[in-house]
Amino acid sequence: MYKILKAEKLADKIFLMDVHAPRVASHCQPGQFVIVKMDDKGERIPLTICDYDREAGTITIVFQEVGASTIRMADLKEGDSFRDFVGPLGCPSEFVHEDLEELKKKKIVFVAGGVGAAPVYPQVKWLHAHGIEADVILGAKTKDMVILEKELEAVAGNLYVTTDDGSYGRSGMVTATLEDLVSKEGKTYDSCVAIGPMIMMKFVCLLTKKLEIPTIVSMNPIMVDGTGMCGACRLQVGDEIKFACVDGPEFDGHLVDFDQAMKRSRMYKTEEGRAILKLQE
Ligand code: FES
């Protein structure tokens, strides 16, 4: 059993939990994910790792209520436990293996949308710990939906908060801020990491293609079982077929076919859609 040491509501339908899982905490790297199961009959839920404390043996997860399982999960309190907490899974972020001196020469911008702030945080924190200050654009629909602002502020070079309705920070989509930073404010970036809703990642990639900034995206949103067996996370990446849970979750965003991925993930939401996909495979 994996005990919940802290349970906190960050925003409407968004929750944070610290879970005691020393083995996962001792091995995990930024970019990886875990699979949690509440009980024997519970659904397997893949969640990206938001933070880890190797000494305390804890993993921080952040999740959004999106279906029956995550609604049940949101009811768990401090002192409750998960039946399974499997990880770390997936490949760590590419930069973890890059030459540190080369990495230090790069200017990196992260674009985090909604709960995408959760997987972005450990990456920016890792870079900060290695002497690299990345810029972060943190976007949300409204002021109330902005999460992890304080945490990101502590580790980012510059943090730009944007809200779609202009209720806090800059007004408009994350893409407008990125475009302004590069086109009007003279910023240059060698690489971009965009994590958030698929539609956001698609439009960030369209922009960064135009701006010629290589871009990594994290395809967590399309995972279902997280084990390479259900096929839900199948992706077209350039001329290759990849599975987000075993080959990713991070990919070259300029090669990902987002329209196909969004169509597949919509189909996976219904029984009928899943049956159609089975026929196509
Ligand atoms: Fe099921 Fe990847 S999430 S195969």
Residues whose N, C-alpha, C, O or C-beta is under 5 A from the ligand:
A	BS01	FES	M223 V224 D225 G226 T227 G228 M229 C230 G231 A232 C233 F243 C245
